[in-house]
Amino acid sequence: MRDELPEECNVRIRAVCVGTGEVLHERVGHNVWTTTGREYSAMLKTYRGRIGAALTPYREDRIAYVGL
């Protein structure tokens, strides 16, 4: 099976004041989620196997911070 999703996606980041609803800052750009990134995401959501009643995750590492 071949992954046909585009690697580039448009994104909009908007900071809004909770009290007034005023848009403080808005940034429009693009985000690149490569084939490697999609593979990583898929591995985080799957399990390697089951030992007794416990499921063993395929990957143990996690991303702590994402830059915007």
Secondary structure, 3 states (H helix, E strand, C coil): CCCCCCCEEEEEEEEECCCCCCEEEEEEEEEECCHHHHHHHHHHCCEEEEECCEEEECCCCCCCCCCC
